[in-house]
Amino acid sequence: MTHSPTDLRADAVRTLAARWLPSLGDGDFVVSPAGLWLALGAVASGARGATADELRGLLGVEGEAAGEAVTRVGRWLRGEGGVAVATGVWITVPVLDAFKRGLPDVEFGLLPGAVLFALPDSVLGATDDISLGEIPDAQEELDAWVRGATGGRIKQLPLGLDGSEDLVLINALALKASWLTAFPGHLTRDEPFTDGNGRTTPVPTMRQRVPAGWVWYVDGVTVVELPCAGDGGVRVRFVLGDPGAGPGDVVPAAWAGPGERRPLTADAADLALPRFTLRTRTDANAHLAALGLTRALRPGADFSGLSHADVFIAKVVQEAVVEIAEEGVEAAAVTQVTMTRSAARPHRPVVEPIAFDRPFGVVVLDGTGELPLFVGWRASGLPAD
């Protein structure tokens, strides 16, 4: 069964991405709006009362509807070419059976110190099918889960465990795709790149002539889409604004609708694009507070649909990586939520040169071109990893 992007809350993920961008600064970064939305959406499925209302204001969903939306989006993305999605929850406090039923694709496991016998049997619910045998080292187990879920692109949890956790929810999003037309390796050479501080340095720059249909403009922002091989694969768009423009002004052009686009008037474009890798770790707690989350991030939060224990969101950390090279794109993100109690006539072709020789954005979307999976900003002239 298929669903429209609106049904899949692509609009809510785009809104979250646009609201998040101003908090991320003008330096190098890469984040996954979809990964953050999926992780918080899973938690929101257990929120009730004013806490649920607050999360709905940020995510567009809450309560049981959040669990359904997270499940549908996850299954949609797994159907996209080259995309892998996984979510796991590890606990010391029992979670309600209804919470687990509302997230059928989520794995559940135990953290050391699980207090399975500290609450009455009626509370245990969802933990009945969890083995109570020898519990392995949690850090090692979760790090291994992260490596497996991201194909080794991210090696460990973004935030190490310190024993204070009552619930750790991890969402992993990973993809690998080849360009429909690879950049010829022999054309890659060092070209000048002027960073956000005005310094110019040589960086490895790939070159390729691309069709006019792969290029358009949105309010002065140049958008170049590089299609990936295969049917139903992801869409990768690079966005370039005026000199001095920041990510908040430039990146949202990547998901602007057809009615907002102005086509390239030339017949083709000569694209010059740096080969690069971005990897960042983002502590999102302060960002979420700025986006309106207050109750969910402090004791007294109402997650009574998740557990009878009084838990709140203590930490939200995300690590993400995106690599752009001649052959294609690889990307991965791990979002960690820790909860604790408390045919025309021939003519001479016109070719437009497009050089990404100053700070620019990169956005990876789903096959519909509407759901932002990864959002990055390259401001430095540092070489690729």
LINHU-V939669 format. One record per helix or strand of 3 or more residues. SS is the DSSP state (alpha for helix, beta for strand). FROM is the first residue (numbers start at 1). LEN is the number of residues. If there is no record, write none. Layout:
ss from len
SS FROM LEN
SS FROM LEN
This chain:
ss from len
alpha 10 15
beta 29 3
alpha 33 12
alpha 49 11
alpha 63 16
beta 83 9
alpha 97 5
beta 107 4
alpha 121 7
alpha 138 12
beta 167 13
alpha 185 3
beta 189 6
beta 200 12
alpha 212 3
beta 215 4
beta 221 8
beta 235 6
alpha 247 9
alpha 258 3
beta 268 7
beta 276 8
alpha 285 6
alpha 295 3
beta 312 13
beta 328 13
beta 351 5
beta 360 6
beta 372 7
